[in-house]
Amino acid sequence: MSNDSTPRLNPFRTAPNMLTLLRICLAPFLVATVLENRYGLSFVLFLVAGLTDALDGALARLLKQRTRLGEYLDPVADKLLLSTLFLVFTHKDLIPARVTALVFGRDVGILLVSAILYAAAGRREFIPSIFGKANTCAQISAVAFVLLHQMNPAIWIMATRTFALNATMVLTVASGLHYAWAVSRRVGLPAAAAAEKSDINRRPA
């Protein structure tokens, strides 16, 4: 019997996960500043949130502090921040309701499918697709330029804001469809393999 004196890493105390938790804590303050029309402060807080998002991934690689908690917590923090801001923007009539409806519909759909798959077949891993990453970038750009437009209604800011919102809608639909296709393939492959194995076993020797 061997004694392992190596201290176990507490996932809640790692630098990347602390930054992710900070990003989650920033969400209510961002919402409050938008509701109070303090868009300059909102933009600064959003930049800070974006900085924590960039740093947590870099620190996880640099310090070799990747954890299972961080893998789940990071996208949750992103979705919480972005989805909440889209909802608040719609409440303030800063963006069309259809944009928020698409964003929420996709996220809720993915959450439900993931929960069903987890309950039916255990934990399943899905590598983020290029469509999902592009959609997140579009959402971040849309939020940033919506806030900028409230501070400075310049034509180029308005045009970029419109482009980012349109890109968000297109990529939300594309990434949702791609996710559905990826799920059908991953679920279908084991079933097909099992059917093929069963067919081989039934063949006469």
DARA-V354403 format. One line per field, one symbol per residue. burial: 1 if it has 24 or more other C-alpha atoms within 12 Angstrom, else 0. A space follows every 10 residues. Layout:
BEGIN
burial->???
END
This chain:
BEGIN
burial->0000000000 0001111111 1111011011 1011000010 1110111111 0110111011 0000111011 1011111111 1111111111 0001110011 1111011001 0010000000 0000010000 1100111111 1111111111 0000000101 1101111111 1111110111 0000001000 0000000000 00000
END
